[in-house]
């Protein structure tokens, strides 16, 4: 067996042990899943992109945990030799951990039973890095639990605020103790990770980012640290700059692939199809971010060919690219591999909701309820099921149950906001969306929901601000720009509206016809007949290619964004009438240019279309009147 493969297994096994011992169960589970997904036949570990998957001359695991943040440049053959002070500190930590082993074991049992205050009591005199982490982490979780319990008591708001204030003081005390140890170089990689968590909770995102990167360069096999770093990074930040600060092992590929999930670029295929590998490949889309995602995903597929994490990444990527058929197929594959899995079930339910697949969504809701009725994901799935049935009150109750189980569950806040929009309860919708933004200010769905709510309230200034935030987070999603353009149009800011609709044409084709139609009308209203005719011609060609019903079917945001199509609806008949309006305009324009036969063809199409239930009678009468006028002039 290749030494690289053995090293990879050793890294994952050590990660499971170290994370489990500190109560980081999600990081431990993630590492264990990757360990079990390694191919038994793999004899070599691939090294794509010229980047080693394990660094040469890497210090031992125990040494890296003990705060040795200095690492050799890649390719250095000289063995790393820590300074005497670092060696002494490492030896001292080992002695302390050994002497405190029994107390730490008892504290870990109490931690698993969620008796956090007892953990602090048992470890109050311990000084080893494992005991310090466990004690302060228990203190942090105790604070979180008190806030959660008091925030659920709506009739005790004053008391809740008092406890929240005391908890903030508690958080500052935890930070001060960690920083004091850090200033004395008495904090290992996990301690630095905990410091990053505290900084993030205090709203000190930049300090949290710096601490995360420090922790990962000391010990990179803590998946929870990577996830925390993702919440601290601005998505507009240069990926090259970020990559240069990260450790050079294989974990960076998992992180960067996960980071790129929400980066939306239009598909290279007009029909939205994309090729994928047998276990859920990454798709072939234009754009740098899609190419980068594919590269990182291919690295992970080679390392972990049976990984549910990798398949889940690809499924969510297809969902974010709005390639729902492929996303549904991959989620079906995940369900076959592990029928008891609840992770990402909420995303799966969103796909079935948007596809209006009530039968499959009902089946998924029933299965999740049987597995665990008290998981946030289960409540979210059931909420989506009731929403699809238009039982919005029941849907809201299940989203509220999800939030009782996890107050930072982003999907529940956003989906609950959508339900309140459907119920015309704008005050509650705004509150839900604002909570979603507090959890993750990079969630474009929440910003879009806020824009939509304020647009309903005829508060265009606020709506424009929120739509602009959504468009900044999703610059290649035409729906964002169409919503923003519609808001500018309603505010009589026509030049800004035109800019937004033109920007929408750069992105996905989903709202292309809507943007073209609005541009044609706006240019007509401003007296620019040449440009109006150009966009009406594009609209006409689009209808011939895709069918007139496509003119309005693409603008909707039902399910994922809530509230229906931007700028109204009309379905097939609305699309036919829009096509008829385009033909009438083009007929008038061509007649003015002396091209009578071309104009007559456009008018004939309007009249012939009426027999198939297309254009309205008003449009047909206009076409006949124009034909009579042209005949009388000849």
N, C-alpha and C positions, 0 to 999 in steps of 0.2 A: 504494500500500500504506500502511495506517495506521501512524503513527509508533510506536504502542504495540506493534504486531506486530513491527516492525523492531527495537524495543528488546528485546523478548523473545528474538528470535533472537540478537541481539548478546550478551545476558546469558548465554545457554546456550553460545554459541561461546567466549566468554571463560572460562566455567567449565570447559569441556573443556580448553582450553589451560593454564589455571592449575593445575588438579588433575593433569593428565597430567605437567606439568613437575615436580611435587612427589611423584610416585609414588603419588598417591591414585587408583588406577585404577578402583575401584568408584564413586567419586564422579564421575569423568570419564565412565565408561560410562553412568551414570544420566543425566547431563546430555545426552550424545550421543543416547541413546534418546528423550528428550523432544524434542530438537531435530528428530529424524527423524520424530517422530509429529505434528508441527505440520501442520495442514491447509493445503495449497497454495492452497485457495480462500478461506481466512480473510482477510478484508480489515480486520476490526476485532477488537480484543481486548476481550472482555466485562469488565464491572466489577460483578460481583454483590456483594450485601450492602453496597453503598456504599463498598467498600474499594478504593482504587486498587491495581492490580496492579504498577505501578511508581511509585515515589515521585517527585513533582515536584521538580525542582532537585536530583536525586541527584548527589553527587560522582561523578567519573569512576571507572572500575574501578580504574585504577592508584592513584588517591588513596585509595580505600577499602581497598585491600590494604595500603597503607602506614601503617595504624594510625589512620586518622581515624575514631575511634569516635563522635564527636559528629555527630548528624544533626538536620536541621530537623524541626519538627513537620509533620505532613501538612497540605497546603494552603498552606504558606508559599511566597510567590512570590519572595522575595529570594534571590539567588544566594548559595550557600555560599562563604565566603572563609576559608580556613584561616589560622591565626595564622602569624606569621613562623617560629616555631620548628618548627611542623609542616611548613611548606613546605620549610624547610632539611633537615629529617630525610628528607622524601620525596625531595628532590633527591640527598641523600647516598646513600640506599638505591639509587636508580636508577644512580648512578655505580658503586657497589660491584657491583651485579648485572651491569652492562655490563663492568666490568673482569674479573670472575670468570666470565664466560660460558663460556669454553673449559673451565675446570676443572669447572664445574657440568655441562656437557654430558658430559664423560668420567665424572663421578660418577654421572650419571643412567643411563648405559649399564651401569656396574657394578651399580647398584641394580637395574636390570631383570634382570641376571644373578644377582641375590641374593648378590652378594659384598659384604655389608654392611660388614665390617671394612675393606675396601679403600676403600669410599666415605668412611668416616671419615678414613682416611689421606690421601686426595686433597684433602679439604676442610678439613683441620685448621687451615690458616692463613687461611681465607676468613671474611669478616665480613658479607657481604651477607645479607639476609633469606632469599633462596631457598637459598643455600648452607648457612646455619645450620639451616634447617628440614630439608633433605635429610640433612645430617650427623647431626643429633640423631635424626631419624626412623629412619635406618639403624642407629644405636646402639640405639634402642628395639627394633627388629625383631630385631637380633642377640641381644639379651637374651631375647626371646620364643622364638626358635628354640632357644637353649641349654636353656631350661626344658623345652620340648616334647621335645627329644631325650633329655634325662635322665629325664623322667617316664615315658618309654616303656620304660626299662630297670628292670624290677622287681627284678632281682637286684643292682642297684647303688644301693639306696635311700640309703645313707649318703652316697655321693658325690653323688647327686642333691640331697640336702638341702644339702650344702655349696655346690654350684653355685647352687642357688636362693637361698641367703643372699647369695652374691656378686652375684647378679643383682639382688637387692633393693637392695643398696648402689649398684649401677649405676643403678638407677631413681631413687634419691634424688639421685644426682649429676646426672642429666639434669634432674630437677625444679629443683635448685638453680641450674643454669646458666640455665634458662628464666626462673626467677623473678628472677634477677639482671638479665637483659636487660629483663624486663618492668618492673622498678623504675626503669630508666633510659629507659623509653618506647622501647625498641629491639626491640620484638616486634610483628610484623604479625599479621594475622588468622589466618594459618595457624600461626604460632608459638603464638598463644594456644590454638588448637585442639589442638596437640600437648601443651601444658601441661595441658589438660583430660583428654587421654588418660592422661597420667602420673598425674594426681590420681586418676582412676578406677581405675587399676591398683594404686595404693597404698591403695585403699579409702576415699579422701576424696571421697565422692560429692557432698557439698554444694559443695565447692570446684570439683569437675569441672562441676557444673551451672552455677555462676556463670561459669566460664571459657568454657563452651560458648555461653552467651547473649552474653557479650562478643564472642566470635569471630564469631557470626552477625550481630550488630549492626554489626560492622565489614565483614563480607563474607558475605552470606546464601546464596550459590550453591554452597556446599560441602555436598553431601548427606550426606557422612560425619559432618559436625559435627551435623547434625540427628539422625542415627541415634544418635550418642553421647549427645546430650541426652536422647533417649527413655529410654535405660537409666539415666539419673540422676534421672528424675522419678518421684516417687511417684504411682501411678495414682489415689490418693485425693485428690491435690492439686487444688485448684480450677482448672478449665480457664480460667476468666475471669482469675484471677491470672496464670497462666502466659502466656496470650495477650497480656496487657498488657506483658510483658517481651520479647516477640518482635518481630523486624522486621516491617514492615507490608506486605511484598511478597507475591507469589503463592506463594512457597515455603512459607509458613506453612500453606497449605491442604493441601499434600502431607504435611507433618509432622503436622498435627492429625488428618487422616484416618487416617494410619498409627497414631497414638496411640490412636485410638478403635477399632481393630480388635478388641482383646481385651476391650472393654467389652461385657458380655453383658446384653441385655435381652430379655424374652419377646416373641415375635412377636405382632403384632396379629391374625393369622389363626390359628385353632385348628389348622388342618391344616398349618401351617408354610409355606404358600406365600407368596410375596411378589412384587410386580411389580418389573420391572427394565427399564432402558433397553436399546436394541438392542445396545450394545457392552458390556453388563455393569453395569447400573445398580445403585443402592445399596439397593434394597428399601424398603418402606414399613412400618416398625415403630414401635410406640409407644415413647415414652420420649425424653428429651432427647438422650441420646448418639446414638441412631439418627437423630434429626432432624439433629443436627450433622454426623454422618458423611455423610448425604445431601447437605447443603449443600456441604461441602468437596469431595465427590466430583463434584458437578455443576459446580463451578468448574473442576476439573481436566479434566473431560470436554469442557467448552467450549474450554479452552485446547489440550488435546491429545486430539483426538477419536479418534486411532488408537493411543493409548499402551497398551503391554502392561502398564506399571506400574499404570495405572488399572484395567484389567480384572483384573489380579492382586489389587489391593486389594479389589475387589468380590467376587471369588471367595473370598478368605480370609475376608472378612466373613461371607459366607453359610455358610462352613464353621464359623466360630466361633458363629454363630447356630443351628448344627445343621440348616441347610437344605441337605441334602446333594445333592439332585437338581439344584438351581440351581447349586450350587458345582461339581458335576461338569460341567454344561453349559458353564460359563465356562472351566473348565480345558481342556475339549475345544476351545473357541474359541481359547484361547491356543496350543494345540498346532497348530491349523490355520494360525494366523498365522505361527508360527515353530516348525517341527518339530524344530529343533535346540536348542531352549531347555531348560535343566535347572533353572533357578531355579523354586522352589516345587514341584518334582516330588515332594518328600517330603510336602508337604501334600496334593497330588493323590493320592498313594498312601495316605495316612491315610483319605481319603474313600472310596476303593475298598475299603479294608480294612473300615471300619465297615459299608459296604453289602454286604460279603462278595461282591464282584464279582471272583471269582478270575480269570476270563478277561481282563478289562480290566487287572487288576493285573499279571498275567503278561506281557501285551503291553507295558505301560508299563515293567516291569523289563527286558525284552529290549531295548526301544528305548534306554533310558538306558545300559545296558551297552554297546551298540554305539557310542553317542556318546562316552562317556568313563567307563571303568570305575573311574577313580581320582578321582572327585568324591564328596564326602561325601553329596550328594543321591542319587547312584546307589546307594551302599552302603545308604542308608536305605530306598530303594524296594525293593531286593532283600531286605533284612532283613524288611520288611513282608510281602513275598510268601511267604517261608519261614515266617513266623509264622502267616499265614493257612492254610498247609498243616500247621500244628502241628509243624513241624520247628524247635523252639525253639533247639536248640544251633546250628544253621546261622544262624538269625536273629541270635543273640547275636554270632557271629563276624563278621557283616557290620556290625553296629552298632559293634563294636570297631574294624573297619577304618575306618569313618567317623571315629572319634575319633582314630585314628592320623593321619589327614589333617588333622583340625581338632579339637583337644582342647576347644575351646569350642563345639562343635556341640551345641546344647541338645537338639534332637530326638533325637539318638542316645542321650544319657544317659537321657532319660525313657523312650524305647521299650525300651531295654535293661533298665531297671528293671521294666517290664511283663513282659518275657520271663522275668526271674528270678522274678517272682511266679508265673507259670505253671509254672515248674520247681520251685516251693516252696523256692527258695534265698533265704531272707529276708535273710541277711547281705549277699549280693551286691546284692540289690534296694535295701536301705537305702543302701549305698555309692553305687550309681548315682543314686538320687534326690537324695542329698546333693550329689553333684557337679553335678547339674542345678540345684539351688538356688544353689550357688556361682556358676554361670554367670549365672543370672537368678533373683533371689529373688521375682520377680513371676509366675513360672510356676506356675499353680494346679495343673497336672497333676502336677508333682513333689511338691507339698505333699499333694495327694490320695493319691498313691502311697505316701508315707511314712505317712500315716494308715492306709491299707489294710494296709500291711505290719505295723505295730505292732498293729493290730486282730487280724491273724492270729496274732500272738504273745501275744494276750490281755493286752496292756499298754495298757489303756484310757486311762490318764492321758495317755500320749504321743499315742495315736491321736486323742483329743479335741483336743489342742493343734494337731496338724497339720491335721485336718479344719477346725478353726476358721479357720486361716490360708487354706485353700482357699476357704472360704465368704466370707471377707472380700474376697478377690480376685475372687470370682464370686458376688456377693450375690443375683443374680436367677436363678441356676442351681439348680433344685430338687434336683438330684442331690447337690450339696454338703451341703444342709441335711438331706436324708434320711440320708446317711452319718453326719453328726454326730448326728442324732437317734437312729439305730440304736445308735451307740456309747454315748450317754447311757442308752439303754434297757437295754443289756447291763450297764451299771454301776449299774443300779437308781436312776438319777437321773431319775425319771419326769417331774417338772415341767419340767426342762430339755429332756427329750426331746419333750414336748408342745409347748413353745415352738418347737423346731426344726422339727417337722413342720408346725406352723401357718405358720411362716415359709416353708416350702417351697411352700405353696399360693399365696404372693404371686408366685412366680417363674414359670418355664416350666411348661407342662402335662406335660412329659415324665415326671415321677415323681409326678404328681398323684394317681393312684389308689393308689400305694404309701403316700403320706403320709396320705390319707384313711383307708385301711385300718388303719394303725398308730394314728391318732388314735382311731378307733372302739374299737379293742381296749384302748388305754390308758385311755380314759374308762370303759370297762366294768370294767376291773380296779380302778379307783379308786372304783367305785360310783356314778359320775355317769351314770345311765341316760338321762337326757334328752339330754345331749350325745352319748353313745354312739349313741343312736338317730338323732340328727341326722346324724352322719357315716356311719352305716351306710346311711341313706337316700341321702346323696350318692353313696356307693359303688354302690348299687343303680341310681341314675339314670345314673351314669357307665357302668356295664356295659350298660344298655339302649341307650345312645347309641352307644357305641364297640365293643360286643361284649365278652363276658366275657374273651376272650383278652387284651384290652388291659390287664387289671388288673395283669398282671405283665410285660408286654412292654416297658413304658416305663422301668423302673427300671434297665436295664442300662447298663453303661459299657464294654462289650467294645470293645477296639481303642483307643479314644481314651484311656480312663482305665485300662484293664487290669483283669483279674481278674473280670469278669462283673458281674452285677447286685448292687446293694446289698441286703443282707438276704436273700439266697437267691434261688431260682428256682422254677419250677413250670410255666411255660409255660401252654398253654391249659387243661390239666386243673387246674393249681393255681389259675388264675383262676376257673374254674367252681366249684371247691370254696370259694373265698373268697366268691363270690357266694351260694352256698348258705348259708354261715355267716351272711352279712348277712341273707338272707331269714328264717332261723330266728330270729335275734335280733329282727328287726322284727315277726315273727309273735307272739313272746312279748310284746313291748312293746305291740303293738296289742291283744292279748287282755287284758292287764292294764288297759288303758284302756276296755275294754268294746266294742271294735270288732272283733267276731268275724269278720264277713265279710271285712274287710281282711286279718285274720290268715290266714284260710283261703286267700286268693288267694296270699299269699307262700308258704304251705306247698305249695300245688298246683304252683307254679312249680318248687320244688325237686324234687318227684316227677316232673313232666313232663320236667324237664331230664335226668333219669337215662337216659331212653331214647335220648338223642343222645350218650351218653358223657360227660355233664357231671359232676354232683356224685358224690362217692364214695358207696358203699353205706351207710356209717355215717351220712352226712348224710340220705340218703333214709329210713333207718330212724328217725332222730330226728324227721323231718317226719311220718311216718306215726303215730308214737307220740303226737305233739302233736295230730294230727287226731283220733285216737281219744279222747284226754283231753277235747278240746273237745266232741266229740259226746256223751260220757257226762255232761257237765255241763249240756247243754241239755235 
